[in-house]
């Protein structure tokens, strides 16, 4: 979804700069990117809550398997944070605003 949104932002920016779409249309087209960003932010928050929950369980009941799951979840969280950061940065520098 993130790669697709990055391509969409680029296409909308190019269309706007070439006067193929109005500012209002470009902003409307970018709304789906903003909506997707919100979905991803909620997913990230859910992942972080899950991590905290798992950490509490692991603290009370140490388990190598659970520790491995936590490390994998942390990797997924880091990857999503990085990708989401790239999307937010690209969206913020969009010519459309």
C-alpha positions as CSV (number, residue, x, y, z in Angstrom):
1,X,0.0,0.0,0.0
2,X,2.8,2.4,0.8
3,X,4.6,2.0,-2.4
4,X,1.4,2.5,-4.3
5,X,0.6,5.6,-2.3
6,X,4.1,7.0,-3.1
7,X,3.5,6.4,-6.8
8,X,0.1,8.0,-6.5
9,X,1.5,11.1,-4.9
10,X,4.2,11.4,-7.6
11,X,1.6,11.0,-10.4
12,X,-0.7,13.6,-8.8
13,X,2.1,16.1,-8.3
14,X,3.2,15.7,-12.0
15,X,-0.4,16.1,-13.2
16,X,-0.9,19.2,-11.1
17,X,2.5,20.8,-12.1
18,X,1.5,20.1,-15.8
19,X,-1.9,21.8,-15.2
20,X,-3.7,18.6,-16.1
21,X,-5.7,18.7,-12.9
22,X,-6.9,21.6,-10.7
23,X,-5.6,22.1,-7.1
24,X,-9.0,21.0,-5.8
25,X,-9.0,17.8,-7.9
26,X,-5.4,17.0,-6.8
27,X,-6.3,17.5,-3.2
28,X,-9.3,15.3,-3.6
29,X,-7.1,12.6,-5.2
30,X,-4.6,12.8,-2.3
31,X,-7.4,12.2,0.2
32,X,-7.1,8.4,-0.3
33,X,-3.4,8.6,0.5
34,X,-4.3,10.5,3.7
35,X,-6.9,7.9,4.5
36,X,-4.4,5.1,4.0
37,X,-1.9,6.9,6.2
38,X,-4.5,6.9,9.0
39,X,-5.1,3.2,8.5
40,X,-1.4,2.5,8.7
41,X,-1.0,4.7,11.8
42,X,-3.8,2.7,13.5
43,X,-2.2,-0.6,12.5
44,X,1.2,0.6,13.9
45,X,-0.5,1.6,17.2
46,X,-2.1,-1.8,17.4
47,X,1.2,-3.5,16.8
48,X,2.9,-1.4,19.5
49,X,0.1,-2.3,22.0
50,X,0.5,-6.0,21.1
51,X,4.3,-5.7,21.7
52,X,3.7,-4.2,25.2
53,X,1.2,-6.9,26.0
54,X,3.6,-9.6,24.9
55,X,6.4,-8.0,26.9
56,X,4.3,-8.1,30.0
57,X,3.5,-11.8,29.4
58,X,7.2,-12.5,28.7
59,X,8.2,-10.8,31.9
60,X,5.9,-13.0,34.0
61,X,6.5,-16.2,32.0
62,X,9.9,-16.1,30.2
63,X,9.8,-18.1,27.0
64,X,12.4,-18.2,24.2
65,X,9.6,-18.7,21.6
66,X,7.7,-15.6,22.9
67,X,11.0,-13.7,22.9
68,X,11.5,-14.6,19.3
69,X,7.9,-13.5,18.5
70,X,8.5,-10.2,20.2
71,X,11.8,-9.6,18.2
72,X,10.0,-10.4,15.0
73,X,7.1,-8.0,15.9
74,X,9.7,-5.3,16.8
75,X,11.3,-5.8,13.4
76,X,7.8,-5.4,11.7
77,X,7.1,-2.3,13.8
78,X,10.5,-0.7,12.8
79,X,9.9,-1.5,9.1
80,X,6.4,0.0,9.2
81,X,7.6,3.1,11.0
82,X,10.3,3.6,8.4
83,X,7.9,3.1,5.5
84,X,5.3,5.3,7.1
85,X,7.9,8.0,7.8
86,X,8.8,8.0,4.1
87,X,5.2,8.3,3.1
88,X,4.6,11.1,5.5
89,X,7.7,13.0,4.4
90,X,6.8,12.6,0.7
91,X,3.2,13.7,1.3
92,X,4.4,16.7,3.2
93,X,6.6,17.9,0.4
94,X,3.9,17.4,-2.3
95,X,3.4,20.3,-4.6
96,X,-0.3,20.0,-3.9
97,X,0.1,20.7,-0.2
